[in-house]
Amino acid sequence: MGVRAAATAIGTPTLRAETVRAVNRLTSRWAGTLGAEGGVLSAAGVWPLLAFLADGADGAAREELEDALGIRADNAADAARGLLGALSAMRGSAAAVGLWTRPELELRERWVRGLPEATLGRFTGDDSADRAALDAWAKERTGGLIPTMPVTVDKGAQLVLAAAQAVRTRWLQPFDDGELAPESGPWAGRYLNGLHRRTSLLDRVGVAQTACGPLTVLKVLGDTGVDVHLLLGEEETEPGAVLKAGIEVLSGAFRAVPGDLLPLGARGPGLNVRNVRSYGRAPTLSVATSPFSLAADHDLLKSPELFGLTSATDRRHGHFPGISDVPLAIAGARQAAMARFDAEGFEAASVSAMVAVAGGIAPPPPYVVRRIDVDFDRPFGFLTVHRTSRLVLTAGWVAEPVDHVFEEFEEDEEFEEDEA
């Protein structure tokens, strides 16, 4: 399949507030179809194609596309160019359009020229070769995240219009790998991989009163200006309603009261505010959640003798005076490797961590500080959000956590024979 020169976009792409509202509206509607089994979607990847189709449509089709888009068809192509241009300009993000047609199919130059920097190709008539070329484009434009084109091309296909969008980010503050053991809810009784971290920035979490009830919103900031908002509603709330409420909080329809303004004793889904004693003066936001994908996890304390940690785990005594005046003992030692945070390409890393707790008799902590604990230990939603524009890039629902896997050690056959 030959590839023609890329088309030139008309004008300078700009991302308007109207476009953001329209795309987020489609995201909200689409997310409302997600069931308890979970899933992920990107309305930001579909919306430009609908816009380009609306630009070339008339009659009822044009009207229906306008309704889906949330803007007039006359303005749709320009808005789509602005959206795609903005996506490409975001750090860690990429967007592209591809168009393939039969050689005998003639296209209106004005419409083709309206596709921003599009890859333009012709089908060769060889189905396998055409399929390979489309798959190669999808793989290249998403950095390998999507290896195949989601449509099938046969000799009846005249035109394929595609959009690719990918985003990658790393957390500004990394999580620590550990365990998650829910005491209630659908995941209760299971021993799960968990992600934990603490920060003194209480406003990273908030509680909003929405149409579907209270909603806890946690912002996890990425280093590319793309963040992930974790959403937890009441246990009986439907996934679609939670995601819709999260988007409405994002748009300002509902206000989330930030953690630093929540009163003592305040509660939200998975969240409570209390006072605790501490050795430092700073308040604490303690977060526990479940990774969105499979991970390898090792509990080094299952074989403490192998790592020289047998005595160090004795909490009756302190073992590290060179670290602190406070007596310390090892309470956890783990290593975990996560491939991705979610299906949209958030990267994680291999982590080895040792957890130290007070050992022996320590003096009482001198300060009383505010502490907020929030646990995402049952099904929850998430939004991938461009921080500046508040455009939702992906939305999803995490229905299943990742079970913790214990290492199994085979019996020493020689030892067994000696015992016999």
Sequence and secondary structure as in RCSB ss.txt:
>XXXX:A:sequence
MGVRAAATAIGTPTLRAETVRAVNRLTSRWAGTLGAEGGVLSAAGVWPLLAFLADGADGAAREELEDALGIRADN
AADAARGLLGALSAMRGSAAAVGLWTRPELELRERWVRGLPEATLGRFTGDDSADRAALDAWAKERTGGLIPTMP
VTVDKGAQLVLAAAQAVRTRWLQPFDDGELAPESGPWAGRYLNGLHRRTSLLDRVGVAQTACGPLTVLKVLGDTG
VDVHLLLGEEETEPGAVLKAGIEVLSGAFRAVPGDLLPLGARGPGLNVRNVRSYGRAPTLSVATSPFSLAADHDL
LKSPELFGLTSATDRRHGHFPGISDVPLAIAGARQAAMARFDAEGFEAASVSAMVAVAGGIAPPPPYVVRRIDVD
FDRPFGFLTVHRTSRLVLTAGWVAEPVDHVFEEFEEDEEFEEDEA
>XXXX:A:secstr
  EE     SS     HHHHHHHHHHHHHHHTT  TT EEE HHHHHHHHHHHHHT  HHHHHHHHHHHTS HHH
HHHHHHHHHHHHHHSTTEEEEEEEEE TT    HHHHHTSTT EEEE  S HHHHHHHHHHHHHHHTTTSS S S
S   TT  EEEEEEEEE   BSS  EEEEE  SSSTTTT  EEEEEEEES GGGEEEEEETTEEEEEEEE BTTS
EEEEEEE  TTS HHHHHHHHHHHHHTSS EEEGGGS TT EETTEEEEEEEESSSS EEEEEE  SS EEEEEG
GGSGGGGT TGGG TTS   TTT SS EEEEEEEEEEESBSSTT  B  EEEEEEEEE S     SEEEEEEEEE
  S EEEEEEETTT  EEEEEEE    B         HHHHHHH 
